[in-house]
């Protein structure tokens, strides 16, 4: 039986030559691919894309919008709120976000009466300032936007101050809420936040129910005061600030404003407070 013949081996020099040729071919291919990539990157189309503003990149992760029911700190609330200029009203009440709804005439008309009443009082009482719909920072869990407020200026002993960002910080002396669909919030969570932070007087006009609640702070608790024999409610903090309940509920703006006329400050001095400030 014939022994199997061995396959002849190629000389080492030939194998090395073929390997070198394969490496040269690979390098040429790599060079050609790199040149093609450079051409693509420098093409007019790619240059146009690169020259566009980076708005798409910067907006890849925009700030999250506020949503009702979210829990957050006041700083985070304001950070997001400031990024939503289209939103006219949002509040943080006891750590929960509440987004405002469109304003109907059911709210706008009584709101206007309250604004006129407080604006007239502030106009005739130096040292007192009226603010409608101002953002007020009460504490870490409450940044509210009441329908109206009266505050005593700091130089007159007021407890509020204007922050560097233009918001009001601290408890105003008097806050008014016109409650059309928000009575449960205004009388529960907001009332608790206002009371805890030392808002001395809190008025809630419950439009649908035809009621006005005027709360006064006594020993860290709100006490609802009753109208006097003439049907008037009087402020304990701002002397001369009187509210004819029947006239208000009848939307009689003239009667509401006339109640202020007979009580103007003497000698141009601001009204004195009869309730001590909370420390």
Steps between C-alpha positions, in 0.01 A plus 500: 500500500630835388570751778297828471699776340561809708355825372782730400537803724528847358821679566488739796606789281194460275260483800649819646466675166130414479444617859668831428283546194183433703606756762568762232159439350335539843682829559391630159141408582523675835644812335227503239226462764646785708516726196139415412390577855675838491325583174163415651561703813608802296212477258268806478217300653697403807643849541148644490391267776800591717442873450142485632433638852528246779143558615409142418781373718431741784130415491567128507435507873269797567383571857206288597169689496300537818209260539221504755553251779881498491691523828803729516698765686428870448836554325426230242147634458622851421774369271244318286237773526746757363547280191125509426419863408179390334360388837334784691433324828659207678533443874684271737275426798631276777754358254244419227481676162167652396464636147255783443202460269363756252335794677127533443282804566374318810842562646607816318206718609524439879877510469475847349284624789755377754784662306320834491422482872859431605653737245285787628598427859872485415475825301381687811730333753875569476721207587247246368536327165242307296613218270282291267608148401855533635716191551568466872762266647382392845730205574670203336167335415279799424535747215157648441337754272202644690234698319579809707702608800576799716843532652659747732827630360814382684579849626154502659558167676381272222620139494537459124794590277563500127763244392773560243281314249208734564283262703342576835640301791341472841141525624289794378281652769178429306421255220179461298398200291198500268387138498285389209621143458784498754312538829614165638867589439465858623325396821722201574857486367544870428339600825738271689804640315396861554428441867828318566701772327338787690264664249298701751177533305364269233182564301332237282209605280315179419318621190282198429390470864441874539718521812793704624738359760730749676753321720715677759812345650467446875752293697626330182147404396256654255173622650212589271350835593132584465360822347394774741146629542534703177613196306859621485824305532794706628872437477695473823828575322396782267269744680230635274505202268130411513300256291120515468417133457158544339633755253791276404279196444268717290797611288428859600840657438382850595385382844821309559715803417277743692566304820861621486422868451416581862817341636805683371832531687563812706794730424612264223631243747482131411251290694618341819483128548324350798646153459860423592731359235597137525870448563 
